[in-house]
Amino acid sequence: MQKTAKLALADGSVFTGTAFGADGEVHGEVVFNTSMTGYQEILTDPSYCGQIVTMTYPQIGNYGIVPEDVESEGIALQGFIVRELCEIPSNYRATQTLDEYLKAAGIVGLQGIDTRALVRKIRTHGAMTGVLSTEDLDDESLVKKAQSSPQLAGQDLVSQVIPKAAREWNESLHPLALSSSTHALSGNNLTSLAESDYVAENSYHIVALDYGMKLNIPRHLTQLGCKVTILPGNCSAQEVLALNPDGVFLSNGPGDPEPLTYAIDTIRSLLGKVPIFGICLGHQLLGLACGCKTFKLKFGHRGANQPVVNHDTGQVEITSQNHGFAIDPESMPDDIEVTHINMNDNTVAGLRHKTQPAFSVQYHPEASAGPHDSHYLFRQFYESINQARVSSGSSQ
């Protein structure tokens, strides 16, 4: 027997549909993702902590759940909304349906609503708080709860998803990711992404600061031939430098970067001491550490089809993105330059320090799910370590 579920927004709107996954009631910022595939990676991306995610593609769940494709050890988002749930997946790798997976994880799902109307509302009025419930079905009550729910801005959501302890990482990319049909941008040409493109000459030690990191990131770093140590994102610069890293990676993560003063202070102390590469939240944190400011986007960038232009090459990369904040270009100090621009709204999609080996992008070069146009950035990070070691007169 189908069970009713409702989504209420802070503006007074109520959407009524059918429940799937777990029973319960949750609140969070209601956002949308435009990806046609990759719902499993979205569900397990810690960057969605504190959010209720709506998929714009009409049918979700058609290839089930594959354990090898998860991007973290659990699900951090609050709730999941789709137009139509596919209950009979077709995929030889699948071990569960989407409904079974969400039920086991305790995540509330909603299907059967007009997701186009919901997305139009978010695009027009901006992301807003909402309540998703299978328990309280009174419209007035739900709207009041949505209006009294805490705003995402100003919260430290990273503290909810960072690991409790350090760990060594030794898993490389899945063979499917090294298919000869996969491509990555390199210079001015599209080149085949083969295993030989990744295994590097030197085994550099990378310390990855985990603010809610997707697992395909350390897989890429390991594929380069690097030793990877993952540290919780609240570690100090002294703890990082004690490991004698050749480079520091700043991961993705959820929410507003400005409350994360502990991370900003750590990155500021690391600048000039070791090459740094940041993505997504790590990009914003690097910007803040360098003196930039951030602002909240109206409805964010979430999808696997975001066009970005690389100022160095003039090429357009189709990228996977998930963020609700961005760097304010007017706040950039003179020693920071923009390297990439989002072509949809001209927001900053990449930056670089002019005198220190530090750069970052506001998207996910590891994809998973998404296009592989930006895989070259991992090699660029590797080369920045090479150059730093040459400049310092040392060698591996």
Sequence and secondary structure as in RCSB ss.txt:
>XXXX:A:sequence
MQKTAKLALADGSVFTGTAFGADGEVHGEVVFNTSMTGYQEILTDPSYCGQIVTMTYPQIGNYGIVPEDVESEGI
ALQGFIVRELCEIPSNYRATQTLDEYLKAAGIVGLQGIDTRALVRKIRTHGAMTGVLSTEDLDDESLVKKAQSSP
QLAGQDLVSQVIPKAAREWNESLHPLALSSSTHALSGNNLTSLAESDYVAENSYHIVALDYGMKLNIPRHLTQLG
CKVTILPGNCSAQEVLALNPDGVFLSNGPGDPEPLTYAIDTIRSLLGKVPIFGICLGHQLLGLACGCKTFKLKFG
HRGANQPVVNHDTGQVEITSQNHGFAIDPESMPDDIEVTHINMNDNTVAGLRHKTQPAFSVQYHPEASAGPHDSH
YLFRQFYESINQARVSSGSSQ
>XXXX:A:secstr
   EEEEEETTS EEEEEEEEB  EEEEEEEEE  SS HHHHHT GGGTTEEEEE SSEE TT B GGG SSSS 
  SEEEESEE SS   TT  B HHHHHHHHT EEEESS HHHHHHHHHHH  EEEEEESS   HHHHHHHHHHS 
 STT   GGGTS SS EEE     GGGG TT EEEETTEEEE  GGGT  SS  EEEEEESS  THHHHHHHHTT
 EEEEEETT  HHHHHTT  SEEEE    S STT HHHHHHHHHHTTTS EEEETHHHHHHHHHTT  EEEEEEE
EEEEEEEEEETTT  EEEEEEEEEEEE GGG  TTEEEEEEETTT  EEEEEESSSSEEEESS TT SSS  TTT
HHHHHHHHHHHHHHHHHT   
